[in-house]
């Protein structure tokens, strides 16, 4: 996967942002799934 920006710090921050977004989305989906199962 090619980095978006030539600056390594910018691409590092971009990868951290993507990882945080994936974690937040997975936790949110898991929460709604558990609420759906218990409800």
Phi and psi restraints in degrees (range 20) as a CNS / XPLOR table:
assign (resid 1 and name C) (resid 2 and name N)
       (resid 2 and name CA) (resid 2 and name C) 1.0 -79.3 20.0 2
assign (resid 2 and name N) (resid 2 and name CA)
       (resid 2 and name C) (resid 3 and name N) 1.0 138.2 20.0 2
assign (resid 2 and name C) (resid 3 and name N)
       (resid 3 and name CA) (resid 3 and name C) 1.0 -66.4 20.0 2
assign (resid 3 and name N) (resid 3 and name CA)
       (resid 3 and name C) (resid 4 and name N) 1.0 145.2 20.0 2
assign (resid 3 and name C) (resid 4 and name N)
       (resid 4 and name CA) (resid 4 and name C) 1.0 -68.0 20.0 2
assign (resid 4 and name N) (resid 4 and name CA)
       (resid 4 and name C) (resid 5 and name N) 1.0 -47.3 20.0 2
assign (resid 4 and name C) (resid 5 and name N)
       (resid 5 and name CA) (resid 5 and name C) 1.0 -107.4 20.0 2
assign (resid 5 and name N) (resid 5 and name CA)
       (resid 5 and name C) (resid 6 and name N) 1.0 149.8 20.0 2
assign (resid 5 and name C) (resid 6 and name N)
       (resid 6 and name CA) (resid 6 and name C) 1.0 -69.4 20.0 2
assign (resid 6 and name N) (resid 6 and name CA)
       (resid 6 and name C) (resid 7 and name N) 1.0 -21.2 20.0 2
assign (resid 6 and name C) (resid 7 and name N)
       (resid 7 and name CA) (resid 7 and name C) 1.0 -75.3 20.0 2
assign (resid 7 and name N) (resid 7 and name CA)
       (resid 7 and name C) (resid 8 and name N) 1.0 121.9 20.0 2
assign (resid 7 and name C) (resid 8 and name N)
       (resid 8 and name CA) (resid 8 and name C) 1.0 -65.0 20.0 2
assign (resid 8 and name N) (resid 8 and name CA)
       (resid 8 and name C) (resid 9 and name N) 1.0 -32.4 20.0 2
assign (resid 8 and name C) (resid 9 and name N)
       (resid 9 and name CA) (resid 9 and name C) 1.0 -66.9 20.0 2
assign (resid 9 and name N) (resid 9 and name CA)
       (resid 9 and name C) (resid 10 and name N) 1.0 -39.6 20.0 2
assign (resid 9 and name C) (resid 10 and name N)
       (resid 10 and name CA) (resid 10 and name C) 1.0 -65.7 20.0 2
assign (resid 10 and name N) (resid 10 and name CA)
       (resid 10 and name C) (resid 11 and name N) 1.0 -42.7 20.0 2
assign (resid 10 and name C) (resid 11 and name N)
       (resid 11 and name CA) (resid 11 and name C) 1.0 -67.5 20.0 2
assign (resid 11 and name N) (resid 11 and name CA)
       (resid 11 and name C) (resid 12 and name N) 1.0 -33.4 20.0 2
assign (resid 11 and name C) (resid 12 and name N)
       (resid 12 and name CA) (resid 12 and name C) 1.0 -64.6 20.0 2
assign (resid 12 and name N) (resid 12 and name CA)
       (resid 12 and name C) (resid 13 and name N) 1.0 -45.3 20.0 2
assign (resid 12 and name C) (resid 13 and name N)
       (resid 13 and name CA) (resid 13 and name C) 1.0 -63.4 20.0 2
assign (resid 13 and name N) (resid 13 and name CA)
       (resid 13 and name C) (resid 14 and name N) 1.0 -37.3 20.0 2
assign (resid 13 and name C) (resid 14 and name N)
       (resid 14 and name CA) (resid 14 and name C) 1.0 -63.6 20.0 2
assign (resid 14 and name N) (resid 14 and name CA)
       (resid 14 and name C) (resid 15 and name N) 1.0 -43.4 20.0 2
assign (resid 14 and name C) (resid 15 and name N)
       (resid 15 and name CA) (resid 15 and name C) 1.0 -65.8 20.0 2
assign (resid 15 and name N) (resid 15 and name CA)
       (resid 15 and name C) (resid 16 and name N) 1.0 -38.4 20.0 2
assign (resid 15 and name C) (resid 16 and name N)
       (resid 16 and name CA) (resid 16 and name C) 1.0 -62.9 20.0 2
assign (resid 16 and name N) (resid 16 and name CA)
       (resid 16 and name C) (resid 17 and name N) 1.0 -41.9 20.0 2
assign (resid 16 and name C) (resid 17 and name N)
       (resid 17 and name CA) (resid 17 and name C) 1.0 -62.3 20.0 2
assign (resid 17 and name N) (resid 17 and name CA)
       (resid 17 and name C) (resid 18 and name N) 1.0 -42.9 20.0 2
assign (resid 17 and name C) (resid 18 and name N)
       (resid 18 and name CA) (resid 18 and name C) 1.0 -64.0 20.0 2
assign (resid 18 and name N) (resid 18 and name CA)
       (resid 18 and name C) (resid 19 and name N) 1.0 -42.3 20.0 2
assign (resid 18 and name C) (resid 19 and name N)
       (resid 19 and name CA) (resid 19 and name C) 1.0 -63.4 20.0 2
assign (resid 19 and name N) (resid 19 and name CA)
       (resid 19 and name C) (resid 20 and name N) 1.0 -42.8 20.0 2
assign (resid 19 and name C) (resid 20 and name N)
       (resid 20 and name CA) (resid 20 and name C) 1.0 -64.6 20.0 2
assign (resid 20 and name N) (resid 20 and name CA)
       (resid 20 and name C) (resid 21 and name N) 1.0 -39.2 20.0 2
assign (resid 20 and name C) (resid 21 and name N)
       (resid 21 and name CA) (resid 21 and name C) 1.0 -64.4 20.0 2
assign (resid 21 and name N) (resid 21 and name CA)
       (resid 21 and name C) (resid 22 and name N) 1.0 -41.5 20.0 2
assign (resid 21 and name C) (resid 22 and name N)
       (resid 22 and name CA) (resid 22 and name C) 1.0 -64.3 20.0 2
assign (resid 22 and name N) (resid 22 and name CA)
       (resid 22 and name C) (resid 23 and name N) 1.0 -42.1 20.0 2
assign (resid 22 and name C) (resid 23 and name N)
       (resid 23 and name CA) (resid 23 and name C) 1.0 -64.2 20.0 2
assign (resid 23 and name N) (resid 23 and name CA)
       (resid 23 and name C) (resid 24 and name N) 1.0 -44.3 20.0 2
assign (resid 23 and name C) (resid 24 and name N)
       (resid 24 and name CA) (resid 24 and name C) 1.0 -64.6 20.0 2
assign (resid 24 and name N) (resid 24 and name CA)
       (resid 24 and name C) (resid 25 and name N) 1.0 -41.6 20.0 2
assign (resid 24 and name C) (resid 25 and name N)
       (resid 25 and name CA) (resid 25 and name C) 1.0 -65.6 20.0 2
assign (resid 25 and name N) (resid 25 and name CA)
       (resid 25 and name C) (resid 26 and name N) 1.0 -41.6 20.0 2
assign (resid 25 and name C) (resid 26 and name N)
       (resid 26 and name CA) (resid 26 and name C) 1.0 -67.0 20.0 2
assign (resid 26 and name N) (resid 26 and name CA)
       (resid 26 and name C) (resid 27 and name N) 1.0 -39.8 20.0 2
assign (resid 26 and name C) (resid 27 and name N)
       (resid 27 and name CA) (resid 27 and name C) 1.0 -65.7 20.0 2
assign (resid 27 and name N) (resid 27 and name CA)
       (resid 27 and name C) (resid 28 and name N) 1.0 -39.3 20.0 2
assign (resid 27 and name C) (resid 28 and name N)
       (resid 28 and name CA) (resid 28 and name C) 1.0 -66.4 20.0 2
assign (resid 28 and name N) (resid 28 and name CA)
       (resid 28 and name C) (resid 29 and name N) 1.0 -43.8 20.0 2
assign (resid 28 and name C) (resid 29 and name N)
       (resid 29 and name CA) (resid 29 and name C) 1.0 -64.1 20.0 2
assign (resid 29 and name N) (resid 29 and name CA)
       (resid 29 and name C) (resid 30 and name N) 1.0 -39.4 20.0 2
assign (resid 29 and name C) (resid 30 and name N)
       (resid 30 and name CA) (resid 30 and name C) 1.0 -64.7 20.0 2
assign (resid 30 and name N) (resid 30 and name CA)
       (resid 30 and name C) (resid 31 and name N) 1.0 -40.3 20.0 2
assign (resid 30 and name C) (resid 31 and name N)
       (resid 31 and name CA) (resid 31 and name C) 1.0 -63.2 20.0 2
assign (resid 31 and name N) (resid 31 and name CA)
       (resid 31 and name C) (resid 32 and name N) 1.0 -46.1 20.0 2
assign (resid 31 and name C) (resid 32 and name N)
       (resid 32 and name CA) (resid 32 and name C) 1.0 -66.4 20.0 2
assign (resid 32 and name N) (resid 32 and name CA)
       (resid 32 and name C) (resid 33 and name N) 1.0 -34.1 20.0 2
assign (resid 32 and name C) (resid 33 and name N)
       (resid 33 and name CA) (resid 33 and name C) 1.0 -66.2 20.0 2
assign (resid 33 and name N) (resid 33 and name CA)
       (resid 33 and name C) (resid 34 and name N) 1.0 -43.7 20.0 2
assign (resid 33 and name C) (resid 34 and name N)
       (resid 34 and name CA) (resid 34 and name C) 1.0 -67.3 20.0 2
assign (resid 34 and name N) (resid 34 and name CA)
       (resid 34 and name C) (resid 35 and name N) 1.0 -38.5 20.0 2
assign (resid 34 and name C) (resid 35 and name N)
       (resid 35 and name CA) (resid 35 and name C) 1.0 -65.1 20.0 2
assign (resid 35 and name N) (resid 35 and name CA)
       (resid 35 and name C) (resid 36 and name N) 1.0 -37.4 20.0 2
assign (resid 35 and name C) (resid 36 and name N)
       (resid 36 and name CA) (resid 36 and name C) 1.0 -66.8 20.0 2
assign (resid 36 and name N) (resid 36 and name CA)
       (resid 36 and name C) (resid 37 and name N) 1.0 -39.8 20.0 2
assign (resid 36 and name C) (resid 37 and name N)
       (resid 37 and name CA) (resid 37 and name C) 1.0 -68.0 20.0 2
assign (resid 37 and name N) (resid 37 and name CA)
       (resid 37 and name C) (resid 38 and name N) 1.0 -42.7 20.0 2
assign (resid 37 and name C) (resid 38 and name N)
       (resid 38 and name CA) (resid 38 and name C) 1.0 -78.2 20.0 2
assign (resid 38 and name N) (resid 38 and name CA)
       (resid 38 and name C) (resid 39 and name N) 1.0 -25.4 20.0 2
